[in-house]
Amino acid sequence: MSSDSSALSPRNCGLQVLWDERLTEYDFGPGHPMNPVRVELTIALAREFGLLDAPNVRVEAFKAADDALLGLVHEDAYIASVRHSGQTGLPDQRRGLGTPDNPVFLGMHEASALITGASVAGARAVWTGETAHAVNISGGLHHALAGAASGFCVYNDPAVAIAWLLDNGAERVAYVDIDVHHGDGVQAAFYDDPRVLTVSLHETPRTLFPHSTGFPQESGGPDAPGSAVNVALPPGTGDAAWLRAFEAVVPPVLRAFAPQIMVTQHGADAHALDPLAHLILSVDGQRTAHARLHALAHEICGGRWLATGGGGYELVQVVPRAWTHLLAEAAGRPIDPAAGTPDAWRDLVRRRTDEIAPRRMTDGTIEVEVHTWETGYDPANPVDQAVLATRRAVFPEHGLDPMADL
């Protein structure tokens, strides 16, 4: 399989980008990995490439989520606690507020509710036909639970957006998460809801947060068997093996489920340079994954696609390029991976971070070749073992043969 996204994706798709400078106020403070400069630099790079000024792209304003909207997923007492901690600076560690992962910061409720409002606005625009695609790169806070903050996430914007879709007539929503960490909060919110398929490809929880969830045997509650799909990959998995796992699991289950809309989370922390994890993808592998998800949205659900950001803690070398490729892909205007990064953007990087910016939009692999599942199963390969464990756990629930194409 080639990573040439122009061959995989429709061109000039309608795209709404949910952006407001205030989204950078989601800030846990100096030294925290979730530095909002990564979002700032992404938008700046996308602007330099002209993506936000393209005729088929609109940058849209939106409102913060109110308590009723947040309450579709989160407990009232938890929302009150987030607001109180954000006003007073006082922790509530029973609810995950004031921990090393989720330090309290002033205005925490407002900043978190704004991110959630952006994802819901994107979901609304796609569901009502206002646009084909929507992207909220500040979103993807997939670890937040109904009553607790977790893993740098205060409110779970993808889960709230999905809950809004269900409340507004959606009968089948697919959520695909390619963050290096398991999408545990979204899975938990819909684990026993047959209307939602959650698919997560991540580093095995044996070696990475959240440690206790994300194993293949987690496949949905008693009323929704097969609704949770988890591909737990070994440390050291790179582009070709990761994409092999993706192709072996994601397209078949999506086609079988036949969602009306796709919500995707594009954490950039599966990259080899990410300081918090152990997969070794390149920006080129990530770009290929964005293109495949775009193509699947058009193939399976009429192009209805909401994409969010997520994790990613190599703030300069990785996240801005990965997410600019995502925005370009969603706009149907993929950037040549051999293209140089604009001088003005590299100057901004130096001023804002005192780092040297990458000079090209590629890590050096223009095309990522993948040996798909049809080429055969290697029982000694740990990635193939992980894939087969997932297929055995969930494929029969979708009427699929886990041993097919072997």
N, C-alpha and C positions, 0 to 999 in steps of 0.2 A: 504494500500500500504506500502511496506517495503522500507527502505532506502538502502537496500543492492544493491549497484551499480553494483557489479559483476554480478548480475542476470539480470540487465537491459541493460548492455552495451557490445558491442563487445570488445574482448580482443586484445591487441597488435596492436592498430590502428597506422598507420603512422602519426606522429606528427612533425610539425615544431614549434619550440619556437623562436619567434623573440625577441632577447635579445642583448643588448649592454650596457655596464656600463654607457655610456653617457646618457641613458634614465633617470638616476637619476638627470640630470641637469634641469629637469622640476621642478623648485623649487621656490615657491613664498616667501620664506624667513622664518626666525624664527617666531614661533607662529602661522603660517598658518596651518589650518587643513590638507591640502594636502601635508603632509611631505613625501618626496621620500624614507624615510627609510622603509616605508611599502613595497615598491617594492624590495628594497635591501634584506629585511628579507625574503620575499617570495622566491626569487631566491635562497638564501642561504639555506632555509629549503628544497626546492625541490632538491637541490644538495645533501644535507645530506641524503635524502631518495633514492638517486641514480636515480632519474627520468630523469635528463638531460643526463645521460650516458647510458640509456637504448638503446638497439640496434635499436628500431623502432623510436627513438626520435633524431632529429637533431636540434641543436642550430644554427640558420642562421643569417648571416649578412645581411644588407639591407642599402639602401640609404635614406637620408632625402627626403621628398616630395619637388619637385620644385614648382615654382609659377604656372605653367600650371596645375599640379596635384591639388594643393590647390584650383585653380580657378574653378574646377569642382563644388565646393560648395560655396566658399567664394569670395566676391567681391574684385576686384583688389585693390581698394582704402583701403580696410580693411587690406589686406596682407601688403600693403606698410606701413600702420600705425603700425602694429605689428612689422615690421622690424625696423621702425624709433624709436619706443618706446624702443625696446630691445637694440638699439645702443646708445641711448641718455639718457635713464632713465626717459624720459618725459612722462607724462600720456596723454591719449586721452580719456577722460571720455565719450565723445559722442559715442565712440566705445567700451565702457566697459573696457578700459585699464587704470589702476591706481585707481581702486575701492578697497574697502576692500576685496571683493571676488577675484578680479583679480589684485593684485598689479603688477606693472611693475618690471621686473627683467632683468638684462643684459643677452643677448643671448636668449631672450624669443622666437624670431622667430625660431632660429635654433633648440632649444630644442623642440618646439611644432611641427615643421616640421619633426623632427626625429621620434616622436611618430606616426605621420600620415604616414610617410614612412613605418614604421613597419607594421601598419595595412594593408596598400595597398600591401605590399610584401606578407603578409599572404593571402590576398584575391587572389592575382595572383597565388600563389603556389597551393591553393586549386582549383581554377577555371581551371587551366591548367592541373590538375591531377598530379602535382609533389608530392603532399601529400594529405592525406584524410582530416586532420585537421590542423589548425594553431591557435596559441594562442599568443596574445600580451597583457600581463598583465598590461603594462604601458598605454594601450589605454583605450577606452571607454569614451572619453571626449564628452559626448552626449549633453551638454547644449549649446555649441558654435553655434552661428547663422551665417547667411551668412555675415553679416556686423558688428558683435559685439561679444566680449568675454562675457561669462556669466557663473556663477556658477562654478568657478575654471577651466573653459575650454576655451582655446584660439582658437585652430583649432579642428574641429569636425572630428576626425579620422574615426569613423564608417561611417559617411555620405560620406566622401571622398572615403572610400573603396567601399561602395555600388555604388557610382557614377562611379567609375572605372569599376566595374563589368558590369553595364549597358552599358558603352561605349565599352565594350569588348564582347558583345553578350548575356549577361544574360537577360532573358525576365521576370523572376519572382524571386525576392529576398525577403526573409523573415528576418525581424529584430525583435528579441525578447530581451527585456530589463527588467532585474529583479533588477535593482538598486532601492533603496527606493524612489528616486526622479523621476519624470516623464521625459522620454526621449524626451524632447520638441524640441531640435535642430534637431534631426534626423527626428522626425515627420514633422517639418516645412519644411525640405528640400524636402520631398517626399509626401507631403500631397495631392497633386493633380496628383500623378503619379501612375497609376494602376499597374505598374510593381513591386511596392514595397509595401509589407505589413509590417506595424510597429505595434508591440504589446508591451505594457508597463504595468507591474504590479508595483504599487507604492503606497505609502501613499497618502491619499487624499490631493489634493492641498488646501483644506480648512485649513489644519494645517501645511503645509510644502511647502517650495520652490519647484517649481517656482510659486505657488499660482494661476496663471491665466490660466494654461493649464493642461490637463490630465484628464478631465472629460469624462464620457462615451459618451456623445453626440458629442464629437469630433470624427467623424468617417470617415473622408476623404473628399476631395474636390469634386466639381461637376463632374469632369471627373474620379473620383476614389472613388465612394461610398463604404464604408466598408473597405477601405484600412488602416484606423487607428483604433486600438483596444486599449482601455484604461480601465484598471481595477483599480479603485481608492479605496484603502482599508482603513478602519478606524484605527486610532491609537490603539495600543495594539494587533494587529493581530499577532499571533504566528505561529509556524511551521505547525500544523495540518490545521488550517484555511487558511493559505496562500497557502499551497499545494492543499487544496480543491479548492480554487479559480483558481489556475493554471490549474488543471486537468479539470475544468468545462469550461475553455475558450481556453487555448492555443492549446492543441491537435486538437480539432475540427476545429478551424479556419486555422491552418497550413495544416491539411489534405485537407480541401476544397480549399485552395489557391494553394497547390501543388508546393512549391518553388523548384527551381533548386539548391539553395544554401541557407544556413542559416548563418546569422551573429548575434551573441549574445553578450550582455553586462551584466557583472556579478558583478556589484557594490555590495560590501559586507556590505553596510551601513543599510540594513534592520535588522541587528543583534541587539539584545537587549542591547548590551553594546555600540552601536554607540552613540557618544555624540551629533549628529546633528539631530536625527530623533526619531520616536516613535513606530516603529514596534518592535517585540520581537522575531525574529527568532533566532535560534541557528546555530552554524556551521554545525550541523547535518542536519537541514532543508535546509541549503544552499547546502550542499553536495548532498542531495537528488535532489534538483532542477538541479544541474549540470548534474547529471546522467540522469534525464528525458530528458533534452535538447539533450544530447548525443544520447540517444536512439531514439528520434524523428528525429534527423538528419539522422540516418541510415534508419529509417523506411520510411521517406518522400523524402529525396533528395540524396540518394545514399551515405550518410555519409559526404557530402561536408559541412564543418563547420569551420567558423572562429569565435573564441571567443576572447573577450577583457575583460580587467578589468573594472574599473570605480570608483565609489565612495567607501568610506570605511575609517573611521577616528578613529577607535580603532586600533592603529598602530601595537600593539604587540599581544594582546589577540585574535584578530579576523582576520584581513586581511591576514597575512601570512598563517595561517592554511586554511582559506577558499579558497584562490587562489592556494595553493599547492594541495588541493583536486581537484580543477578544472584541474590543469595540469595533475595530476594522472589520473583523469577520461578521459581526452582527449587522453591520451596515452593508454587507455585501461588497465591501471595498478592501479586500485583503491587501496588506502591505507586503511588498517584496521583502522577504527576509534578508536579502543581501543589501537592502537599503541602509544608508548611513543614518545615524541619529542626528537630528539638526543641531547646528552649532549653538543656537540660542538656548536649546534645552540643556546641552552639556554645560553651558555657562550657568544656567539656573541651578543645576545639580551642584556645581562647585560652590556657589554662593550659599545654598541652603544646607548643604551637608558637609562641605569641605572634602568631598570624595571625587574621584575621577569617574566620569560616567562611561558606560559602554559605548563603543563607537558604531556598532551595527545592531540591527534588529534580529540577528541570528547568533546562536552560539557556535555556528560553524557547520551545522548539519542541515543543508537546505531541504533534503528529502530524507524522511525517516522510513526505512524499509521495515516491514513487519511480516513475520511468518505467521499467518493466521492459523486459527485452530484447525482448519481443514487440512493442514499439512501434517497433522498427526500429534499425538500426545506422548510426551516424554515422562515416564513415571519417576525418573530421578531428578527432574527439574522442579525446584520448590515453587516457582511461579505456576507451572502447570498443575502441581498438586493443589495450590490454593484455588485455581480456577475450577478444577474438577470438584472440589469440596463445595464450592458455591453452586455449581450447576446441579449437583446431586441434592443439595438442600432445597432448592427452589424451583428448578425447571419442571418437575412433575406437577407442581401446583398450577403451572401455566399451560399444561398439556404439551410440554416440550420434553424431548428425550435428552437426558444429560450426556449420553454417550454418542449422540449424533455427530457426524462429521469427524469422527475419530478414525 
